[in-house]
Every structure is written in structure tokens, then in C-alpha cells.
């Protein structure tokens, strides 16, 4: 999914200030291999390595300095226990250190358990409907929020995340994804 298509999906919920995608995710590519090892095979050091490269790029983007808080795309608690960590949270924490920004992990929750989006096809949008909700809206109110995701495929997860975040009345919402599937 490219930035323009993602913006079109997200404009239903409110203006998205900025979107940046670092890597192109293609099936069978080195990018897929690195991200899958990091995400599914507990190779957290790969996340740190990828963030070092990603942060260097982000630091050259003017609007990054305007970010107030970083919010990783949340995992459902059962999936986090099974996997052992939230890969987007790992990325967000490494990025936060590099960008000198706070990470907020308890304002947005994933209250509905869903199957892995990687294994879904046509029903991703229905599968992700109303999955996220706010627990501590005050942490995001009036802030420029940067949502961090590891892989944007159809945009269903990130779109529903943005929908929930807009309930907190942030000043702006931007998105940074480590990678995106190109259609």
C-alpha cells in the first residue's frame, strides 16, 4: 500500500498530517525475511538494527521534530503473551530513544482478539473493525501523535487505530511504518 492510498483510507476519520514508509515489503524479499525473523522468531536485535537505519532517515524529515508522542500499534494481550512482545512497541521504543520523544503504550488498547492479519485475505477490513479503543485519552489530547507500525498491508489495522486515536482529540496524527506491502 502506498502513502497516497493510505491517506485516502484514513481521511474518513480526520486529516493525517504525514505518512512515511521506510521499506517496501515484497513476498520473498530480504525485507520480508528480516521482518518475519524479528516479528515471529524472537530476533529482537533485528528490530534494533532496522530502527538504526530507519531513525537516520526519520531524523532528516522536517515534521518529525513536531511529534509530541509516539504510539505503537497495540497487540491484544493474548497475542503479546504468545509472541512475548509487541513488535511495534519494540520499534517505537528504539525510535523514541533515537528521536528523543516519549512513548505512550497505555492510552490505546486492542480489546478484540483477531487472527494474524498476515494470514487473512479479503476480510481484513471486517476483521479489524472496532478493534481498538482508548484507555487514557488525556495522554493524546492536543498532541501530535506518531503511530508506529511494522508492516502496513491493506491499511485496515492502522485505519482503525487512527479512528480510535481521533476520539482523544489530538492536534495531529502522523504515521510511520517500517514497511508496506506494495500492490
Residue frames as qw, qx, qy, qz and C-alpha x, y, z in Angstrom:
[[0.000, 0.891, 0.453, 0.000, 0.00, 0.00, 0.00],
 [0.438, 0.330, -0.028, 0.836, 1.45, 3.38, -0.93],
 [0.138, -0.232, -0.415, 0.869, 1.22, 6.58, 1.07],
 [0.289, -0.012, -0.236, -0.928, -1.44, 8.18, -1.17],
 [0.565, -0.261, -0.694, -0.362, -3.83, 5.23, -0.95],
 [0.443, -0.311, -0.690, 0.480, -3.35, 5.05, 2.80],
 [0.015, 0.125, 0.184, -0.975, -4.11, 8.75, 3.13],
 [0.447, -0.145, -0.451, -0.759, -7.34, 8.23, 1.17],
 [0.576, -0.323, -0.751, 0.001, -8.43, 5.43, 3.52],
 [0.405, -0.304, -0.543, 0.669, -7.59, 7.46, 6.60],
 [0.026, -0.155, -0.070, -0.985, -9.15, 10.75, 5.52],
 [0.474, -0.502, -0.618, -0.375, -12.54, 9.38, 6.57],
 [0.618, -0.549, -0.482, 0.291, -11.56, 9.77, 10.23],
 [0.222, -0.933, 0.017, 0.284, -9.65, 13.03, 10.14],
 [0.466, 0.825, -0.316, 0.055, -6.70, 14.63, 8.48],
 [0.895, -0.220, 0.058, 0.383, -3.46, 12.71, 8.59],
 [0.091, -0.920, 0.218, 0.313, -0.59, 15.14, 8.84],
 [0.236, 0.665, -0.678, -0.204, 2.15, 12.91, 7.46],
 [0.976, -0.036, 0.201, -0.074, 2.89, 9.35, 6.44],
 [0.185, 0.713, -0.666, -0.120, 6.31, 7.84, 5.96],
 [0.989, -0.013, 0.129, -0.066, 7.12, 4.27, 4.97],
 [0.307, -0.726, 0.564, 0.245, 10.72, 3.13, 5.20],
 [0.191, -0.268, 0.889, 0.318, 10.92, -0.17, 3.29],
 [0.692, 0.167, -0.334, -0.618, 8.97, -1.89, 0.55],
 [0.548, -0.175, 0.782, -0.240, 7.69, -5.26, 1.73],
 [0.672, 0.330, -0.462, -0.475, 7.59, -7.86, -1.04],
 [0.936, -0.181, 0.248, -0.171, 6.92, -11.54, -0.55],
 [0.935, 0.162, 0.049, 0.313, 10.16, -13.50, -0.75],
 [0.313, 0.819, -0.199, 0.437, 12.31, -10.39, -0.29],
 [0.481, 0.133, -0.561, 0.660, 15.12, -9.71, 2.17],
 [0.268, -0.326, 0.201, -0.884, 12.81, -7.17, 3.85],
 [0.817, -0.266, -0.238, -0.453, 10.18, -9.85, 4.43],
 [0.801, 0.004, -0.532, 0.275, 12.78, -12.23, 5.81],
 [0.250, 0.236, -0.463, 0.817, 14.19, -9.66, 8.25],
 [0.446, -0.299, 0.113, -0.836, 10.79, -8.50, 9.46],
 [0.866, -0.190, -0.348, -0.303, 9.44, -12.04, 9.86],
 [0.667, 0.060, -0.582, 0.461, 12.51, -13.09, 11.85],
 [0.011, 0.235, -0.376, 0.896, 12.11, -10.05, 14.08],
 [0.567, -0.215, -0.015, -0.795, 8.33, -10.44, 14.42],
 [0.909, -0.114, -0.179, -0.359, 7.78, -14.19, 14.65],
 [0.887, 0.082, -0.375, 0.256, 11.12, -15.72, 15.66],
 [0.599, -0.773, -0.089, 0.190, 12.15, -13.55, 18.62],
 [0.666, 0.148, 0.067, 0.728, 15.05, -11.89, 16.81],
 [0.136, -0.931, -0.280, 0.192, 14.54, -8.57, 18.60],
 [0.447, -0.499, 0.283, 0.686, 18.10, -7.47, 17.74],
 [0.340, 0.330, 0.608, 0.637, 16.93, -7.22, 14.10],
 [0.058, -0.887, -0.449, -0.088, 14.37, -4.63, 15.20],
 [0.395, -0.785, 0.062, 0.473, 17.13, -2.57, 16.77],
 [0.465, -0.135, 0.526, 0.700, 19.24, -2.84, 13.64],
 [0.205, 0.590, 0.625, 0.469, 16.34, -1.84, 11.37],
 [0.187, -0.925, -0.312, 0.106, 15.47, 1.10, 13.63],
 [0.465, -0.537, 0.210, 0.672, 19.03, 2.41, 13.50],
 [0.294, 0.146, 0.592, 0.736, 18.69, 2.69, 9.72],
 [0.046, -0.727, -0.627, -0.274, 15.09, 3.94, 9.90],
 [0.336, -0.822, -0.243, 0.391, 15.83, 6.57, 12.56],
 [0.396, -0.288, 0.316, 0.813, 18.64, 8.01, 10.43],
 [0.095, 0.403, 0.621, 0.666, 16.09, 8.60, 7.66],
 [0.241, -0.794, -0.557, -0.040, 13.40, 9.95, 10.01],
 [0.426, -0.631, -0.119, 0.638, 15.83, 12.46, 11.53],
 [0.248, -0.052, 0.404, 0.879, 16.16, 14.10, 8.10],
 [0.073, -0.598, -0.672, -0.431, 12.39, 14.71, 7.83],
 [0.003, -0.365, 0.158, -0.917, 11.36, 18.18, 8.99],
 [0.601, -0.456, -0.185, -0.630, 7.98, 17.31, 10.51],
 [0.742, -0.159, -0.614, 0.219, 9.45, 14.68, 12.87],
 [0.247, 0.123, -0.451, 0.849, 10.55, 17.46, 15.25],
 [0.419, -0.272, -0.029, -0.866, 6.85, 18.39, 15.70],
 [0.685, -0.236, -0.675, -0.137, 5.90, 14.98, 17.11],
 [0.408, -0.614, 0.340, -0.584, 4.82, 15.08, 20.77],
 [0.655, -0.270, 0.657, -0.258, 4.29, 11.37, 21.48],
 [0.354, 0.282, -0.821, -0.348, 4.91, 8.03, 19.81],
 [0.742, -0.049, 0.437, -0.507, 2.19, 5.38, 20.00],
 [0.009, -0.218, 0.930, 0.296, 2.90, 1.83, 18.81],
 [0.686, -0.079, -0.425, -0.585, 0.09, -0.14, 17.18],
 [0.491, -0.381, 0.655, -0.431, -1.07, -2.30, 20.11],
 [0.400, 0.046, -0.898, -0.178, -1.32, -6.08, 20.20],
 [0.760, -0.456, -0.192, -0.421, -4.10, -7.90, 22.01],
 [0.420, -0.651, 0.573, -0.267, -2.79, -9.10, 25.39],
 [0.924, -0.040, 0.376, -0.061, -3.18, -12.78, 24.41],
 [0.775, 0.589, -0.043, 0.226, -1.12, -12.32, 21.25],
 [0.056, 0.837, -0.437, 0.325, 1.51, -10.36, 23.18],
 [0.687, -0.457, 0.534, -0.184, 1.81, -13.19, 25.72],
 [0.936, 0.234, 0.258, 0.052, 2.06, -15.77, 22.93],
 [0.622, 0.696, -0.118, 0.339, 4.68, -13.79, 20.96],
 [0.704, -0.306, -0.251, 0.589, 6.45, -12.48, 24.04],
 [0.195, -0.420, -0.003, 0.886, 6.50, -8.86, 22.89],
 [0.447, 0.808, 0.340, -0.176, 4.75, -6.33, 20.66],
 [0.669, 0.149, 0.292, 0.667, 6.99, -5.77, 17.65],
 [0.143, 0.793, 0.231, 0.545, 5.57, -2.27, 17.03],
 [0.504, -0.863, -0.008, -0.027, 6.27, -1.35, 20.64],
 [0.778, -0.276, 0.216, 0.521, 9.86, -2.57, 20.32],
 [0.467, 0.465, 0.297, 0.690, 10.28, -0.43, 17.20],
 [0.152, -0.894, -0.209, -0.367, 8.60, 2.55, 18.91],
 [0.651, -0.729, 0.034, 0.207, 10.86, 2.34, 21.96],
 [0.693, -0.071, 0.271, 0.664, 14.03, 2.22, 19.86],
 [0.265, 0.636, 0.331, 0.645, 12.76, 5.10, 17.71],
 [0.353, -0.905, -0.202, -0.125, 11.79, 7.12, 20.77],
 [0.685, -0.533, 0.118, 0.482, 15.36, 6.91, 22.07],
 [0.546, 0.142, 0.370, 0.738, 16.79, 7.97, 18.74],
 [0.068, 0.644, 0.385, 0.657, 14.28, 10.79, 18.23],
 [0.145, -0.014, -0.508, 0.849, 14.14, 11.91, 21.89],
 [0.507, -0.258, -0.233, -0.789, 10.35, 11.52, 22.08],
 [0.435, -0.158, 0.734, -0.496, 8.17, 9.83, 24.72],
 [0.329, -0.083, -0.869, -0.361, 6.38, 6.56, 24.01],
 [0.550, -0.093, 0.371, -0.743, 2.80, 6.13, 25.22],
 [0.254, 0.077, -0.941, -0.211, 1.77, 2.48, 25.42],
 [0.015, -0.312, -0.878, 0.364, -1.27, 2.58, 27.70],
 [0.296, 0.338, 0.125, -0.884, -3.58, 5.07, 26.01],
 [0.671, 0.283, -0.375, -0.574, -4.68, 2.87, 23.11],
 [0.482, -0.199, 0.839, -0.156, -5.72, -0.74, 23.64],
 [0.457, 0.113, -0.724, -0.504, -6.59, -3.58, 21.35],
 [0.522, -0.144, 0.571, -0.617, -9.61, -5.01, 23.12],
 [0.896, 0.253, 0.116, -0.345, -10.65, -7.57, 20.50],
 [0.516, -0.348, 0.727, 0.289, -8.56, -10.63, 19.66],
 [0.707, 0.601, -0.099, -0.359, -8.13, -11.18, 15.92],
 [0.917, 0.078, 0.250, 0.302, -6.29, -13.73, 13.84],
 [0.428, -0.408, 0.332, 0.735, -2.98, -12.64, 12.37],
 [0.445, 0.755, 0.040, -0.479, -3.54, -10.19, 9.54],
 [0.005, -0.528, 0.745, 0.408, -0.69, -11.84, 7.62],
 [0.189, 0.073, 0.971, 0.123, -2.89, -14.91, 7.14],
 [0.380, 0.618, 0.523, -0.448, -6.08, -13.01, 6.26],
 [0.327, 0.208, 0.582, 0.715, -7.16, -12.05, 2.78],
 [0.061, -0.517, -0.463, -0.717, -10.40, -10.34, 1.80],
 [0.475, -0.736, -0.457, -0.151, -11.90, -9.96, 5.27],
 [0.503, 0.010, -0.345, 0.792, -9.11, -7.85, 6.83],
 [0.129, -0.359, -0.011, -0.924, -11.28, -4.74, 6.98],
 [0.703, -0.459, -0.305, -0.448, -14.16, -6.56, 8.67],
 [0.800, -0.168, -0.462, 0.343, -11.73, -8.41, 10.96],
 [0.416, 0.042, -0.290, 0.861, -10.25, -5.10, 12.19],
 [0.230, -0.626, -0.302, -0.681, -13.49, -3.16, 12.66],
 [0.514, -0.716, 0.059, -0.468, -13.73, -1.56, 16.15],
 [0.853, -0.023, -0.423, 0.304, -10.72, -3.49, 17.48],
 [0.424, 0.127, -0.349, 0.826, -9.09, -0.51, 19.22],
 [0.300, -0.860, -0.358, -0.204, -10.30, 1.78, 21.97],
 [0.167, 0.643, -0.352, 0.659, -8.89, 4.50, 24.18],
 [0.650, -0.433, -0.553, 0.288, -8.00, 3.89, 27.80],
 [0.383, -0.629, -0.164, 0.657, -6.28, 7.19, 28.60],
 [0.423, 0.761, 0.354, 0.341, -7.34, 9.79, 26.05],
 [0.230, -0.962, 0.028, 0.144, -5.82, 12.63, 28.09],
 [0.635, -0.412, 0.425, 0.497, -2.33, 11.41, 27.16],
 [0.466, 0.245, 0.589, 0.613, -3.06, 12.14, 23.48],
 [0.107, 0.891, 0.440, -0.037, -5.37, 15.15, 23.68],
 [0.052, 0.983, -0.089, -0.153, -3.88, 18.17, 21.93],
 [0.501, -0.527, 0.585, 0.360, -0.73, 16.23, 20.98],
 [0.585, 0.563, -0.465, -0.353, 0.83, 15.46, 17.61],
 [0.815, -0.212, 0.525, -0.123, 0.73, 11.65, 17.71],
 [0.365, 0.519, -0.708, -0.311, 3.05, 9.45, 15.66],
 [0.925, -0.058, 0.265, -0.266, 1.66, 5.93, 15.22],
 [0.014, 0.554, -0.809, -0.196, 4.29, 3.24, 14.66],
 [0.934, 0.135, 0.196, -0.267, 3.54, 0.05, 12.75],
 [0.523, -0.375, 0.680, 0.352, 5.83, -2.68, 11.45],
 [0.165, 0.073, 0.789, 0.587, 4.02, -3.62, 8.22],
 [0.493, 0.401, 0.202, -0.745, 1.09, -1.92, 6.50],
 [0.325, 0.116, 0.885, 0.313, -0.66, -4.41, 4.25],
 [0.077, 0.627, 0.665, 0.399, -4.17, -3.21, 3.41],
 [0.006, -0.357, 0.135, -0.924, -4.26, -0.35, 5.91],
 [0.585, -0.525, -0.522, -0.332, -7.08, -1.95, 7.92],
 [0.647, -0.415, -0.449, 0.456, -5.21, -2.06, 11.25],
 [0.322, -0.073, -0.096, 0.939, -3.72, 1.41, 11.01],
 [0.216, -0.409, -0.376, -0.803, -7.01, 2.93, 9.80],
 [0.621, -0.588, -0.489, -0.174, -8.92, 1.55, 12.77],
 [0.593, -0.297, -0.321, 0.676, -6.12, 2.67, 15.10],
 [0.122, 0.156, 0.095, 0.976, -6.40, 6.23, 13.74],
 [0.414, -0.538, -0.488, -0.549, -10.17, 6.12, 14.17],
 [0.661, -0.561, -0.453, 0.208, -9.75, 5.35, 17.88],
 [0.494, -0.160, -0.153, 0.841, -6.99, 7.93, 18.39],
 [0.015, -0.389, -0.259, -0.884, -9.12, 10.71, 16.91],
 [0.514, -0.673, -0.505, -0.167, -11.56, 10.19, 19.79],
 [0.605, -0.448, -0.266, 0.602, -8.83, 11.68, 22.04],
 [0.168, 0.976, 0.141, 0.019, -8.83, 14.94, 20.04],
 [0.679, -0.261, 0.179, 0.662, -5.11, 15.04, 19.18],
 [0.105, 0.769, -0.120, -0.619, -3.75, 18.15, 17.46],
 [0.539, 0.569, -0.500, -0.368, -2.43, 15.94, 14.64],
 [0.873, -0.138, 0.468, -0.016, -1.84, 12.32, 13.74],
 [0.393, 0.668, -0.576, -0.258, 1.05, 11.06, 11.62],
 [0.979, -0.043, 0.182, -0.077, 2.09, 7.54, 10.71],
 [0.138, 0.681, -0.708, -0.122, 5.49, 5.91, 10.37],
 [0.973, -0.007, 0.168, -0.156, 5.63, 2.32, 9.21],
 [0.484, -0.491, 0.642, 0.336, 8.78, 0.28, 8.94],
 [0.118, -0.079, 0.818, 0.558, 7.42, -1.26, 5.76],
 [0.611, 0.373, 0.247, -0.653, 4.41, -1.54, 3.49],
 [0.575, 0.190, 0.761, 0.235, 3.24, -4.12, 1.00],
 [0.191, 0.398, -0.336, -0.832, 3.22, -2.67, -2.49],
 [0.693, 0.365, 0.541, -0.305, 0.24, -3.72, -4.57]]
